[in-house]
């Protein structure tokens, strides 16, 4: 059973890319709050955040690619309506 992602057992869940996009937005918001702080710790955190943002952006692209592939191959997902998974086992 999934907690956050849409599935046949969690029709109210969300798509992975939607969750990642929201998470990226939150990291960006936090980063802007420290963008003018020149203390070494803040600079280190900012550098880490930039790397996290790069990884999140790559993950978003991968998730979107998987969604597009599944949409082309099997049509739109019915998981939000309690339907079966398009691939794998239920």
N, C-alpha and C positions, 0 to 999 in steps of 0.2 A: 504494500500500500504506500502511495506517495503522500507526502504531507503538503508540499507546495505546488507540485506539477499536476497539470490536468491528466486524468486517467479515467478508466472505467469505474474505479472505486472512489475517485475524487473529481467528479465532473465540475466542481467549482474552482478547481486549480487553475494555474496560469501556465502559459508557454514558457519554456526555459529562457528564450531570448527576451521576453518581456520582463522577467525577474532580473536578468543580467543588466538590461537597460536601466531599470530603476536603481539597481545597486551602483552602476556606473555614475548615475546622476548624483547619488548621495555622496560618493567619494569626491566628485567634482565640487560639490557644495562645501564639503569640509575642507578641501584643498584651497578654495578661494579664501577661506577664513584665515589661513596661515600663510598666504602668498607673499605678504610683505614682512613677515617675521624672519629676520636674518640670523637668529641664534642658530648655532650648529645643530641643535636637536631638531628645530623646525625645518632646517634645510634638509636634514637627513630624512625626516618624515615625508617631506614634499617629494624628494627623489624616489622614495619607496612608493608613494602614491602614484607618481607618474608611471612607474613600472606596473603597478597594479592596474592602472587605467589601460595600459597597452594590452595586458593579458585579458582584461575584461572585454575590450574591443575585439580581440581575436576570438574569444569565446562566443561573443554575440554573432560574429560572422559565421562561425561553425554551426551554431544552433540554427541560424536562419537558413543556412545551406541545407541542413538536414530536413528542416520543415519544408523547404521548396522541393527537395527530392521526393519526400513522401507525398506531398500534394500532387506532384506530376505523376508519380507511379501509382498511387492508390486513391487519389481524390482527397477531399477535405476530411479532416479527422472528425469522427463522431464521438470522441471520448467525452466531450463536454456535455453530451446528451446521454451518457452512460453506455455508449457503444464500445465495441471491442477495440483493442489496439490494432493498428495497421500492420505492425510487424511484431514478431516475438510471440510469447505466450501470455495468456491472460492470468 
